[in-house]
Amino acid sequence: MEDIDFNNNRMTLKVTKCKAKKKESKGRTRIIPISNQFTRYLRNYATTKNPDDYLGILSTPATNIAIKKACRLSGIADYQNFSAHSIRKTLETWLMALGVDGLRLTAHIGHDIRTAAQHYVSPDIFSFDEKKKMRLVIGDLYER
């Protein structure tokens, strides 16, 4: 809980999958911006927790199982196609479509701009109405 900065809407991840650079013993910590809406949710959740408690975030395999189960239970026919990676990929594409600087975004997510352009993003394919829906889903995160 101590890694959440409620005032600045961000979380600090001390354990990352980033490789350590030369002459470093471990990867750098990551500061992850979060939306005002998610900050409010976490603040409400935190009122029932001890400051030393962990959030209880699922591992990637457990998250994928939970996503597939939730999609199946909600009646999505192709629920097997949903995963944490596909959600991450969608968020990256949506943020670029909403005008977030591609270089900063790809560096933050861990891609280089070429990899992102080849395999992940195609931000110019969305209509104005689709972009309005994106803003509703991700809150104010694209403004950061």
C-alpha positions as CSV (number, residue, x, y, z in Angstrom):
1,M,0.0,0.0,0.0
2,E,2.9,2.3,0.7
3,D,3.8,2.2,-3.1
4,I,0.6,4.1,-4.0
5,D,0.9,7.9,-4.3
6,F,-2.8,8.9,-3.9
7,N,-2.0,12.6,-4.3
8,N,-0.2,12.3,-7.6
9,N,-2.2,9.3,-9.1
10,R,0.7,6.9,-9.5
11,M,2.1,3.6,-8.2
12,T,5.7,2.7,-7.9
13,L,6.6,-0.9,-8.9
14,K,9.8,-1.9,-7.2
15,V,9.9,-5.4,-8.8
16,T,9.9,-5.3,-12.5
17,K,10.8,-7.5,-15.4
18,C,13.1,-4.8,-16.7
19,K,16.6,-6.0,-17.3
20,A,19.4,-4.3,-15.3
21,K,21.6,-2.1,-17.4
22,K,25.3,-2.6,-17.4
23,K,26.9,-2.2,-14.0
24,E,23.5,-2.4,-12.3
25,S,22.6,-5.3,-10.0
26,K,18.8,-5.0,-10.6
27,G,16.3,-3.3,-12.9
28,R,15.1,0.2,-12.3
29,T,11.8,0.8,-10.4
30,R,8.9,1.9,-12.5
31,I,6.4,4.7,-11.8
32,I,3.1,3.8,-13.3
33,P,0.5,6.6,-13.8
34,I,-3.0,5.7,-12.9
35,S,-6.3,7.4,-13.6
36,N,-8.2,9.5,-11.0
37,Q,-11.0,6.9,-11.1
38,F,-8.6,4.0,-10.3
39,T,-7.0,6.1,-7.5
40,R,-10.4,6.6,-5.9
41,Y,-11.0,2.8,-6.2
42,L,-7.7,2.1,-4.5
43,R,-8.2,4.7,-1.8
44,N,-11.6,3.1,-0.9
45,Y,-9.9,-0.3,-0.9
46,A,-7.1,1.0,1.2
47,T,-9.4,2.2,4.0
48,T,-9.9,-1.5,5.0
49,K,-6.2,-2.4,4.8
50,N,-3.1,-1.9,6.9
51,P,-0.5,0.4,5.3
52,D,2.0,-2.6,5.4
53,D,-0.5,-4.9,3.5
54,Y,0.1,-6.0,-0.1
55,L,-2.6,-5.3,-2.7
56,G,-2.8,-9.0,-3.6
57,I,-2.2,-8.5,-7.3
58,L,-2.5,-11.7,-9.3
59,S,0.4,-13.2,-11.2
60,T,0.2,-13.0,-15.0
61,P,-0.9,-16.7,-15.4
62,A,-3.6,-16.3,-12.7
63,T,-4.7,-13.0,-14.2
64,N,-5.1,-14.7,-17.6
65,I,-7.2,-17.5,-16.0
66,A,-9.4,-15.0,-14.3
67,I,-9.9,-12.9,-17.5
68,K,-10.8,-16.0,-19.5
69,K,-13.2,-17.2,-16.8
70,A,-14.9,-13.8,-16.6
71,C,-15.2,-13.5,-20.3
72,R,-16.7,-17.0,-20.6
73,L,-19.2,-16.3,-17.8
74,S,-20.2,-13.1,-19.5
75,G,-21.0,-15.0,-22.7
76,I,-18.2,-13.8,-24.9
77,A,-17.9,-16.5,-27.7
78,D,-14.1,-16.1,-28.3
79,Y,-13.1,-15.8,-24.6
80,Q,-9.9,-17.7,-25.2
81,N,-8.5,-14.8,-27.1
82,F,-8.5,-12.5,-24.1
83,S,-5.4,-12.1,-21.9
84,A,-3.4,-9.6,-19.9
85,H,-1.2,-9.1,-22.9
86,S,-4.2,-8.4,-25.2
87,I,-5.5,-5.8,-22.7
88,R,-2.0,-4.2,-22.5
89,K,-1.8,-4.1,-26.2
90,T,-5.2,-2.6,-26.5
91,L,-4.4,0.1,-23.9
92,E,-1.2,1.0,-25.7
93,T,-3.1,1.4,-29.0
94,W,-5.9,3.4,-27.4
95,L,-3.5,5.8,-25.6
96,M,-1.6,6.4,-28.9
97,A,-5.0,7.0,-30.6
98,L,-5.9,9.6,-27.9
99,G,-2.7,11.5,-28.6
100,V,-0.2,10.2,-26.0
101,D,3.3,10.7,-27.2
102,G,4.3,7.4,-28.8
103,L,8.0,7.5,-27.9
104,R,7.3,8.1,-24.2
105,L,4.5,5.5,-24.2
106,T,6.5,2.7,-25.8
107,A,9.5,3.4,-23.6
108,H,7.2,3.2,-20.5
109,I,5.6,-0.1,-21.7
110,G,9.0,-1.5,-22.6
111,H,8.9,-1.5,-26.4
112,D,11.0,0.4,-28.9
113,I,9.0,2.5,-31.4
114,R,9.8,0.1,-34.3
115,T,8.4,-2.9,-32.4
116,A,5.3,-1.0,-31.4
117,A,4.7,0.2,-34.9
118,Q,5.2,-3.3,-36.4
119,H,3.2,-5.4,-34.0
120,Y,1.1,-3.3,-31.7
121,V,-0.3,0.1,-32.6
122,S,-2.5,1.4,-35.4
123,P,-4.0,4.5,-33.8
124,D,-5.4,6.1,-36.9
125,I,-8.2,3.6,-37.4
126,F,-10.6,4.9,-34.8
127,S,-13.6,7.2,-35.3
128,F,-14.5,10.1,-33.0
129,D,-17.2,8.1,-31.3
130,E,-14.9,5.2,-30.7
131,K,-12.4,7.6,-29.1
132,K,-15.1,9.0,-26.8
133,K,-15.8,5.4,-25.7
134,M,-12.1,4.8,-25.1
135,R,-12.0,7.9,-22.8
136,L,-14.9,6.5,-20.8
137,V,-13.2,3.2,-20.3
138,I,-9.7,4.4,-19.4
139,G,-10.7,7.6,-17.5
140,D,-8.3,10.4,-17.5
141,L,-5.2,8.2,-17.9
142,Y,-4.5,9.5,-21.4
143,E,-4.1,13.1,-20.0
144,R,-1.0,12.2,-18.0
